[in-house]
């Protein structure tokens, strides 16, 4: 076994058949870990998503969005029964200790190159434990060690007026500014709300911004987000909602679905948020709490998030 940093790997392996991953992020919530990887290819990452879910019982969910693929995995260890084509690559072990996450990847042939060197060269990786290099017909195997991060989702609503503004673009600009401050901006999700709401400005959508943060930095992220919104919002009704961790409570999902199909009151939003422990923050007013909370319940279901009901 060799222990190598991304820089060490790049210096040691300059082969034309190695394509470094762009980034690896790992977020932990109790017994679950979400792994976000930015693949060097665009649709080529679909192969990884398919194979990992097929090959490893540790992988509970897998999905791809462009060249970003995401795995929800459980901590533990399993014996991979790798088989060319049918089960060519997977995750063998997920281990969390102190402020680090260790994920052991293994794969046959080119999948082994991805498991070891390609991931090991990515931004966000602290080091790898390289067991087998892979390539050709050989097994490749490595433990990729990354910093432990936490997931924070910020729901945002009511930032524009009937005369000007756009919540989805303002939210994205806020996300980019927070990213420049050192918070990892992972995703931006538009959630369609009740289209016949008489209080809407026009399209009636809320936005969820997804971040990975270092332990202890949640409050700083929220404070900065509020300050940025205060400076930029055009509305006196702007509010945000905060979801921590990887799990979405079932009653939050149901609330979000209801907010797409009917009117919801501020009082109903506040009652649910209090019940499930979600923080609601008035940036300039309370009306935005309804949509901000609704954005959280569907941020991980993109197709449902954008659906329009009651046409």
C-alpha positions as CSV (number, residue, x, y, z in Angstrom):
1,X,0.0,0.0,0.0
2,X,1.1,3.5,-0.8
3,X,-0.3,6.7,0.8
4,X,-0.3,9.5,-1.7
5,X,-1.7,13.0,-2.0
6,X,-3.3,14.3,-5.2
7,X,-0.1,16.1,-6.0
8,X,1.9,12.9,-5.4
9,X,-0.4,11.0,-7.8
10,X,-0.2,13.6,-10.5
11,X,3.6,13.6,-10.3
12,X,3.9,9.8,-10.3
13,X,1.3,8.9,-12.9
14,X,1.4,11.0,-16.1
15,X,-0.1,8.3,-18.3
16,X,-2.4,9.4,-21.1
17,X,-5.0,7.0,-19.9
18,X,-5.7,8.7,-16.6
19,X,-8.4,11.5,-16.5
20,X,-8.6,13.1,-13.0
21,X,-11.9,13.7,-11.4
22,X,-12.6,17.4,-10.9
23,X,-13.9,17.2,-7.3
24,X,-15.0,14.9,-4.5
25,X,-17.2,15.9,-1.6
26,X,-18.5,13.8,1.3
27,X,-21.3,14.8,3.6
28,X,-22.1,12.8,6.7
29,X,-25.4,12.4,8.6
30,X,-25.4,9.7,11.3
31,X,-25.1,6.4,9.5
32,X,-25.3,7.8,6.0
33,X,-22.8,9.5,3.8
34,X,-23.5,11.4,0.6
35,X,-20.7,11.3,-1.9
36,X,-20.7,14.0,-4.7
37,X,-18.2,13.5,-7.5
38,X,-17.6,15.6,-10.5
39,X,-16.6,13.2,-13.2
40,X,-14.1,14.1,-16.0
41,X,-16.6,13.0,-18.6
42,X,-20.2,14.3,-19.1
43,X,-22.5,11.4,-19.8
44,X,-19.8,8.9,-19.3
45,X,-20.5,9.1,-15.6
46,X,-23.8,7.3,-16.2
47,X,-21.8,4.1,-16.4
48,X,-20.4,4.7,-12.9
49,X,-23.9,5.4,-11.4
50,X,-25.3,2.2,-12.9
51,X,-22.4,0.0,-12.0
52,X,-22.0,1.2,-8.4
53,X,-25.7,0.7,-7.5
54,X,-25.6,-2.7,-9.1
55,X,-22.3,-3.9,-7.6
56,X,-22.4,-2.7,-4.0
57,X,-25.0,-3.2,-1.3
58,X,-23.5,-0.1,0.5
59,X,-24.9,2.1,-2.2
60,X,-28.5,2.9,-1.4
61,X,-29.2,5.5,-4.1
62,X,-27.3,6.8,-7.1
63,X,-28.0,9.5,-9.7
64,X,-26.4,11.6,-12.3
65,X,-26.8,15.3,-13.3
66,X,-24.5,16.1,-16.2
67,X,-21.0,15.0,-15.1
68,X,-21.9,15.2,-11.4
69,X,-22.9,11.9,-9.8
70,X,-24.2,11.4,-6.3
71,X,-24.3,8.3,-4.1
72,X,-26.1,7.9,-0.8
73,X,-24.2,5.2,1.0
74,X,-24.3,3.6,4.4
75,X,-21.3,3.1,6.6
76,X,-19.9,-0.4,6.7
77,X,-18.0,-2.9,4.7
78,X,-19.0,-5.5,2.1
79,X,-17.4,-8.1,-0.1
80,X,-17.6,-7.0,-3.8
81,X,-18.1,-9.8,-6.2
82,X,-16.7,-8.1,-9.2
83,X,-17.4,-9.5,-12.6
84,X,-16.4,-8.0,-15.9
85,X,-19.2,-6.0,-17.5
86,X,-21.9,-7.2,-15.0
87,X,-20.4,-5.9,-11.8
88,X,-17.3,-4.1,-12.8
89,X,-16.9,-1.5,-10.0
90,X,-18.2,-0.5,-6.6
91,X,-17.7,0.7,-3.1
92,X,-16.2,-1.9,-0.7
93,X,-16.1,0.1,2.5
94,X,-17.3,3.4,4.0
95,X,-15.6,4.5,7.2
96,X,-15.9,7.8,9.2
97,X,-13.3,8.7,11.8
98,X,-13.0,12.1,13.5
99,X,-13.1,14.7,10.7
100,X,-12.4,12.3,7.8
101,X,-14.3,10.0,5.5
102,X,-12.6,7.0,3.9
103,X,-14.3,5.3,0.9
104,X,-12.7,2.2,-0.6
105,X,-13.4,1.9,-4.3
106,X,-12.5,-1.1,-6.4
107,X,-12.9,-1.8,-10.1
108,X,-11.8,-4.0,-12.9
109,X,-9.6,-2.6,-15.8
110,X,-10.5,1.0,-16.6
111,X,-13.0,1.1,-13.7
112,X,-10.0,0.3,-11.4
113,X,-8.1,3.3,-12.9
114,X,-11.1,5.5,-12.0
115,X,-11.3,3.9,-8.5
116,X,-7.7,4.6,-7.7
117,X,-5.9,7.3,-9.7
118,X,-8.6,9.4,-11.3
119,X,-10.5,10.0,-8.0
120,X,-7.3,10.4,-6.1
121,X,-6.3,13.4,-8.2
122,X,-9.5,15.3,-7.5
123,X,-9.9,18.6,-5.7
124,X,-11.3,17.9,-2.2
125,X,-9.2,14.7,-1.7
126,X,-6.8,14.8,1.2
127,X,-4.9,11.6,0.3
128,X,-5.4,8.0,-1.0
129,X,-4.4,4.7,0.2
130,X,-3.4,3.0,-3.1
131,X,-3.7,-0.8,-2.9
132,X,-3.8,-1.7,-6.6
133,X,-3.2,0.5,-9.6
134,X,-5.5,-1.2,-12.1
135,X,-5.6,-0.8,-15.9
136,X,-5.6,-3.4,-18.6
137,X,-7.3,-6.5,-17.2
138,X,-6.1,-5.8,-13.6
139,X,-8.0,-4.9,-10.4
140,X,-7.7,-1.3,-9.2
141,X,-8.4,-0.5,-5.6
142,X,-7.9,2.5,-3.4
143,X,-9.2,4.3,-0.3
144,X,-10.1,7.9,-1.0
145,X,-9.9,10.1,2.1
146,X,-11.8,13.3,2.2
147,X,-12.8,15.9,4.8
148,X,-16.1,15.3,6.7
149,X,-18.6,17.8,5.6
150,X,-22.2,18.5,6.6
151,X,-25.2,19.2,4.3
152,X,-27.2,22.4,4.6
153,X,-30.1,23.3,2.3
154,X,-31.5,26.9,2.3
155,X,-35.0,27.5,1.0
156,X,-35.6,31.0,-0.3
157,X,-38.8,32.7,-1.4
158,X,-40.3,36.1,-2.1
159,X,-37.4,38.3,-3.3
160,X,-39.0,40.1,-6.3
161,X,-41.9,42.4,-6.9
162,X,-44.5,42.7,-9.7
163,X,-42.3,45.3,-11.3
164,X,-38.8,43.8,-11.2
165,X,-36.6,41.0,-9.9
166,X,-36.3,37.2,-10.2
167,X,-35.9,34.9,-7.3
168,X,-34.2,32.0,-9.1
169,X,-31.4,34.2,-10.5
170,X,-31.0,36.2,-7.3
171,X,-30.7,33.0,-5.3
172,X,-28.1,31.6,-7.7
173,X,-26.0,34.8,-7.4
174,X,-26.2,34.5,-3.6
175,X,-25.1,30.8,-3.9
176,X,-22.1,31.9,-6.0
177,X,-21.1,34.6,-3.6
178,X,-21.3,32.1,-0.7
179,X,-19.2,29.7,-2.7
180,X,-16.5,32.5,-3.1
181,X,-16.5,32.8,0.7
182,X,-15.5,29.2,1.0
183,X,-18.9,27.4,1.3
184,X,-19.3,24.6,-1.2
185,X,-22.3,25.5,-3.4
186,X,-23.6,22.1,-4.7
187,X,-27.0,22.7,-6.3
188,X,-29.8,25.2,-7.1
189,X,-33.3,23.7,-7.4
190,X,-36.4,25.6,-8.6
191,X,-39.6,24.4,-6.9
192,X,-43.0,25.2,-8.6
193,X,-45.6,26.3,-6.1
194,X,-49.4,26.8,-6.4
195,X,-49.9,28.6,-9.7
196,X,-53.2,30.2,-8.7
197,X,-51.9,31.9,-5.6
198,X,-53.3,35.5,-5.7
199,X,-50.2,36.8,-3.9
200,X,-47.7,35.6,-6.5
201,X,-45.7,38.0,-8.6
202,X,-45.9,35.8,-11.7
203,X,-44.6,32.2,-12.0
204,X,-44.8,31.4,-8.3
205,X,-41.6,29.4,-7.6
206,X,-39.3,29.1,-4.6
207,X,-35.6,28.0,-4.7
208,X,-33.5,25.6,-2.6
209,X,-29.7,26.2,-2.5
210,X,-27.7,23.1,-1.4
211,X,-24.3,23.5,0.4
212,X,-21.6,21.3,1.9
213,X,-20.0,23.0,5.0
214,X,-17.3,22.1,7.4
215,X,-18.5,21.2,10.9
216,X,-19.2,24.3,13.0
217,X,-19.7,26.6,10.0
218,X,-23.5,26.3,9.6
219,X,-24.3,29.4,11.5
220,X,-21.7,31.5,9.6
221,X,-23.3,30.2,6.3
222,X,-26.8,31.2,7.4
223,X,-25.6,34.6,8.7
224,X,-23.9,35.4,5.4
225,X,-26.9,34.2,3.3
226,X,-29.2,36.5,5.3
227,X,-26.9,39.5,4.9
228,X,-26.6,38.9,1.1
229,X,-30.4,38.6,0.7
230,X,-31.0,41.7,2.8
231,X,-28.8,43.7,0.5
232,X,-30.3,42.3,-2.7
233,X,-34.0,41.5,-2.2
234,X,-36.6,43.8,-3.7
235,X,-39.4,42.5,-1.5
236,X,-40.5,43.1,2.1
237,X,-41.7,39.5,2.4
238,X,-38.4,37.6,1.9
239,X,-37.7,34.6,4.2
240,X,-35.5,31.5,4.3
241,X,-35.8,28.0,5.8
242,X,-32.9,25.8,6.8
243,X,-32.7,22.0,6.5
244,X,-29.7,20.1,8.0
245,X,-28.5,16.7,7.0
246,X,-29.4,14.2,4.3
247,X,-32.9,13.1,5.3
248,X,-36.2,14.8,4.4
249,X,-39.0,14.2,7.0
250,X,-42.0,12.6,5.4
251,X,-44.4,15.3,6.7
252,X,-42.1,18.0,5.1
253,X,-42.4,16.2,1.7
254,X,-46.2,16.1,2.1
255,X,-46.2,19.8,3.0
256,X,-44.2,20.7,-0.2
257,X,-46.6,18.6,-2.3
258,X,-49.6,20.4,-0.8
259,X,-47.9,23.8,-1.4
260,X,-47.9,23.0,-5.1
261,X,-51.6,22.3,-5.2
262,X,-53.2,24.6,-2.7
263,X,-52.9,27.7,-0.6
264,X,-50.9,27.4,2.6
265,X,-50.8,30.0,5.4
266,X,-47.8,31.4,7.2
267,X,-49.2,29.9,10.4
268,X,-49.2,26.4,8.9
269,X,-45.7,26.7,7.7
270,X,-44.5,27.9,11.2
271,X,-46.3,25.1,12.9
272,X,-44.8,22.4,10.7
273,X,-41.3,23.9,11.0
274,X,-41.6,24.0,14.7
275,X,-42.7,20.4,14.8
276,X,-39.8,19.0,12.8
277,X,-37.2,21.4,14.0
278,X,-36.6,23.5,10.9
279,X,-35.4,27.1,11.4
280,X,-37.4,29.8,9.6
281,X,-35.8,33.2,9.3
282,X,-37.5,36.4,8.3
283,X,-35.1,38.4,6.1
284,X,-37.5,41.2,5.4
285,X,-40.9,39.6,6.2
286,X,-42.9,36.5,7.0
287,X,-44.8,35.7,3.8
288,X,-41.8,34.0,2.2
289,X,-41.7,31.3,4.9
290,X,-44.4,29.4,3.1
291,X,-42.4,28.9,-0.1
292,X,-39.0,28.7,1.5
293,X,-40.2,25.7,3.6
294,X,-41.8,24.1,0.6
295,X,-38.6,24.3,-1.4
296,X,-36.9,22.1,1.2
297,X,-39.2,19.1,0.8
298,X,-38.6,18.5,-2.9
299,X,-35.0,19.7,-3.4
300,X,-33.8,16.2,-4.1
301,X,-36.7,15.3,-6.5
302,X,-36.1,17.5,-9.5
303,X,-38.9,16.2,-11.7
304,X,-41.5,16.5,-9.0
305,X,-40.2,19.9,-7.9
306,X,-40.9,21.5,-11.3
307,X,-44.3,19.9,-12.0
308,X,-47.3,22.2,-12.4
309,X,-50.7,21.2,-11.0
310,X,-54.2,22.6,-11.1
311,X,-54.0,23.8,-14.7
